[in-house]
Amino acid sequence: MSRIERSPQPCFFVHAARRGHQPTRAVLERLVRRWIMRELSGWLQLRVLELLDEGTVEWAHDVELPAVAGFGRELDTPRVVAIRCVDEWGPQRPGLWAALAVAHALAELLGGSVIDAFHSAALFGPRRWMRAPADGRVHIVDHLRVPSSAGHGRLRWLSTLGLAQFGLPDLELVDVPPCAVERGARLLLGLAQHMVDSGVRTPPTGAIGRELLLTVGELHWALGGELDTRPLSTGRGWTRIAVARDERRGWPQLLRLEPPVGSRQWGDRGAWLRDAWRDLYGSVSGQVEAVQPVV
């Protein structure tokens, strides 16, 4: 897959009640920089300060809260601040961390909460601050949600929520057997990490599904492991997964994970997911990480 041409623009909202005197913009900018010096370190701290100096990080006061947020209706005359920043492609995401850092700094200064533009805060609550790594890389598990359709023994539908912050459409898995939900959720996160780090283009409309190669190291990193490490595995350490656009859906745009060419199914909808897991770990039950999809 070729490189994406359009840069992502992560966006977050700060939701706060109007209480008394509000600091001027000049005061807020000075306090935001102080917050960044306290909370960020290394290369990322320097890069975020550069983005602020360049005017790449933008924020606007008193904007309309998006309908997806669904949060904070109990507050009277709320103050909403929108923060966004043009980001870069690749494994280091200074624009994302800059937008997040400014959002959390403003939330602390204004006594508010950070809301993800692409998550429903009514379902998932406000966004919590996480310690940013000095090199600006991301563990995708810290930034995405993986909701699942209702269970009761039926086949499940899984999808990611939050890849729009990285300039990518979300991923989905359909017709997942209940016993394969955890495995499917982890594969979704692993492939999302692969796409974020490599900056691949989504298949155009009408295109035949293309295949991506996911390694056990990428999956380990996606789920919170250490960089350049991999878990013990008796498998080959990589697997192929097909990705195709769902032509039946106009919006939202989703990419569907499908079996690669030559995979076995034979009426068992979970067979290719088990095979992918064996490719990676050598055992269907091997190396289960502590990641829970949201039901």
C-alpha positions in Angstrom: 0.0 0.0 0.0 1.2 3.5 -0.8 1.7 6.4 1.5 -1.2 8.6 2.6 -1.0 12.0 1.2 -3.2 13.9 3.6 -1.9 14.7 7.1 -4.0 13.8 10.1 -5.3 16.5 12.4 -6.1 15.1 15.8 -8.8 17.1 17.7 -9.9 17.2 21.3 -12.4 19.3 23.3 -12.1 20.7 26.8 -15.5 21.0 28.5 -15.7 23.3 31.6 -18.3 25.2 33.5 -18.2 28.9 33.5 -17.0 29.9 36.9 -16.0 33.5 37.7 -13.1 35.2 36.0 -11.4 33.4 33.1 -7.7 33.9 32.4 -6.7 35.8 29.3 -5.3 34.0 26.3 -1.8 35.3 27.0 -2.0 34.0 30.5 -3.3 30.7 29.4 -0.5 30.3 26.8 2.1 31.0 29.4 0.6 28.5 31.8 0.2 25.9 29.1 3.9 26.1 28.3 4.7 25.7 32.0 2.4 22.6 32.1 4.2 21.1 29.0 7.6 21.7 30.6 6.4 19.8 33.7 4.6 16.8 32.0 6.6 16.2 28.8 10.3 15.3 28.4 13.0 14.6 25.9 12.5 15.0 22.1 8.7 15.2 22.5 8.9 18.2 24.9 11.1 20.1 22.4 8.9 19.2 19.4 5.7 20.2 21.1 7.1 23.6 22.1 8.3 24.0 18.5 4.7 23.3 17.3 3.4 25.9 19.7 5.9 28.5 18.5 5.0 27.7 14.8 1.3 28.2 15.6 0.6 24.7 14.4 -1.4 23.9 17.6 -4.7 25.8 17.4 -7.4 26.2 20.0 -10.7 28.1 19.8 -13.0 29.1 22.7 -16.8 28.7 23.0 -17.2 26.3 20.1 -20.2 24.0 19.8 -19.7 20.6 21.4 -20.1 17.8 18.8 -23.1 15.5 19.1 -20.9 12.4 19.4 -19.5 13.8 22.7 -22.8 13.5 24.6 -21.2 14.7 27.8 -21.6 17.4 30.4 -25.2 18.4 29.7 -25.6 18.7 33.5 -23.4 21.8 33.4 -25.0 25.2 32.9 -23.7 27.4 30.1 -20.5 25.3 29.6 -17.4 26.6 28.1 -16.0 24.4 25.3 -12.5 24.8 23.9 -11.5 22.9 20.7 -7.8 22.0 20.2 -6.3 20.6 17.1 -2.8 20.2 15.5 -1.5 18.9 12.2 0.3 15.7 12.8 3.0 13.7 11.0 2.9 10.3 9.5 4.9 7.5 11.0 5.5 5.9 14.4 6.2 9.3 16.2 3.1 11.4 16.6 4.1 14.9 18.0 0.9 16.5 16.7 -1.3 14.1 18.6 0.7 14.6 21.8 0.7 18.3 21.3 -3.1 18.5 21.0 -3.5 16.1 23.9 -1.0 18.1 26.1 -2.6 21.5 25.4 -6.1 20.0 26.0 -5.1 18.5 29.3 -3.3 21.7 30.3 -6.3 23.8 29.6 -8.6 21.3 31.4 -6.5 21.7 34.5 -6.4 25.4 34.3 -10.1 25.8 33.6 -11.3 23.1 35.8 -12.7 21.0 33.0 -12.5 17.6 31.3 -10.9 16.5 28.0 -13.3 14.9 25.5 -12.2 12.9 22.5 -13.8 14.2 19.3 -14.4 10.7 18.1 -15.5 8.9 21.3 -18.8 9.3 23.1 -18.0 10.7 26.5 -21.4 9.6 27.6 -20.3 6.0 27.1 -16.6 6.1 27.8 -16.2 9.1 30.1 -13.6 12.0 29.8 -10.1 11.3 28.4 -7.5 10.7 31.1 -3.9 12.0 30.8 -1.3 9.4 30.2 2.4 9.9 30.6 3.7 10.6 27.1 6.9 8.8 26.0 9.9 11.0 25.3 10.2 9.8 21.7 6.5 10.5 20.9 5.5 7.0 19.9 2.1 5.6 20.8 0.7 2.4 22.2 -2.4 2.1 20.2 -4.2 0.3 23.0 -4.1 3.6 25.0 -5.9 5.5 22.3 -8.5 3.2 20.8 -11.7 1.6 22.1 -12.9 -1.8 20.8 -16.6 -2.0 21.3 -18.5 -5.3 20.6 -22.1 -6.1 19.7 -24.3 -7.9 22.2 -23.4 -11.5 23.0 -25.8 -14.2 24.2 -24.1 -16.8 22.1 -24.5 -15.0 18.8 -21.8 -14.0 16.3 -20.3 -10.7 17.3 -19.3 -7.5 15.5 -16.1 -5.7 16.6 -14.7 -2.4 15.6 -12.1 0.1 16.7 -13.0 3.7 17.7 -10.5 6.4 17.5 -8.4 5.8 14.4 -9.7 9.1 12.9 -7.3 10.9 15.3 -4.5 9.2 13.2 -6.1 10.1 9.9 -7.3 6.6 9.2 -10.7 4.9 9.0 -11.6 2.5 11.8 -11.3 -1.3 11.4 -14.1 -3.9 11.9 -14.5 -7.6 12.2 -17.8 -9.2 11.5 -19.3 -12.6 12.3 -16.9 -13.3 15.1 -17.7 -16.4 17.3 -18.0 -15.6 21.0 -14.9 -17.7 21.8 -12.8 -15.6 19.4 -13.8 -12.1 20.6 -10.7 -11.5 22.7 -8.4 -12.8 19.9 -10.3 -10.7 17.3 -10.0 -7.5 19.5 -6.3 -7.9 19.8 -5.8 -8.5 16.1 -7.8 -5.3 15.4 -5.4 -3.4 17.7 -2.3 -5.0 16.2 -3.3 -4.1 12.7 -4.3 -0.6 13.7 -0.8 -0.2 15.2 0.7 -1.4 12.0 -1.3 1.0 9.9 -0.5 4.0 12.2 3.2 3.3 12.3 3.6 2.7 8.5 1.0 5.3 7.3 -0.6 3.1 4.6 -3.3 4.3 2.2 -6.8 2.8 2.5 -8.1 0.7 -0.4 -10.0 2.9 -2.9 -13.6 2.3 -3.6 -14.2 -0.8 -5.7 -10.7 -2.2 -5.0 -10.2 -5.9 -4.2 -9.1 -6.4 -0.6 -5.4 -6.1 0.0 -3.3 -8.0 2.5 -1.2 -6.6 5.3 1.5 -8.4 7.2 1.3 -8.2 11.0 4.2 -9.3 13.1 4.1 -10.6 16.7 6.4 -7.7 17.7 3.9 -5.2 16.3 1.1 -6.8 18.2 3.2 -7.0 21.4 3.9 -3.2 21.1 0.3 -2.4 20.3 -0.9 -4.0 23.5 1.5 -2.2 25.7 4.8 -4.2 25.4 8.3 -2.7 25.3 9.7 -1.3 22.1 11.8 -3.7 20.0 10.9 -6.7 22.1 8.7 -9.7 21.3 7.0 -12.3 23.5 8.0 -16.0 23.5 6.5 -17.6 20.5 6.7 -21.1 18.9 4.9 -19.8 15.8 6.5 -18.2 12.7 6.0 -14.7 14.2 3.9 -13.1 11.5 0.6 -13.5 9.7 -1.3 -12.1 6.7 -4.7 -10.3 7.1 -6.8 -9.0 4.3 -8.3 -5.5 4.5 -11.1 -4.3 2.3 -13.5 -1.3 2.2 -17.1 -2.1 3.0 -18.9 -1.0 -0.2 -22.4 -1.3 1.4 -21.7 1.4 3.9 -21.7 5.1 3.0 -20.8 6.4 6.5 -19.0 5.9 8.7 -16.1 4.7 6.6 -14.8 1.4 7.9 -12.2 -1.1 6.7 -13.1 -4.8 7.3 -10.6 -7.4 8.3 -11.0 -10.6 6.3 -9.3 -14.0 5.8 -6.2 -13.8 3.6 -6.0 -15.7 0.3 -5.8 -19.5 0.9 -7.0 -19.4 4.5 -9.2 -22.3 5.6 -12.8 -21.6 6.7 -14.9 -24.7 5.9 -18.0 -23.2 7.6 -16.1 -22.3 10.7 -16.0 -18.5 10.9 -13.4 -18.5 13.6 -10.9 -20.8 11.9 -8.9 -18.1 10.2 -8.6 -16.1 13.4 -7.2 -19.1 15.2 -4.8 -19.7 12.3 -3.6 -16.1 12.5 -3.0 -16.5 16.2 -1.1 -19.7 15.7 1.0 -18.0 13.0 1.9 -15.3 15.6 2.3 -17.3 18.8 2.2 -21.0 17.9 -0.7 -21.6 20.2 -4.3 -20.4 20.1 -4.2 -19.7 23.8 -0.6 -18.3 23.9 0.4 -14.9 25.1 -3.0 -13.5 26.0 -2.6 -9.9 26.9 -4.8 -8.0 29.5 -6.9 -6.1 27.0 -10.7 -6.2 27.3 -13.0 -5.0 24.5 -15.9 -2.8 25.6 -19.2 -4.6 25.3 
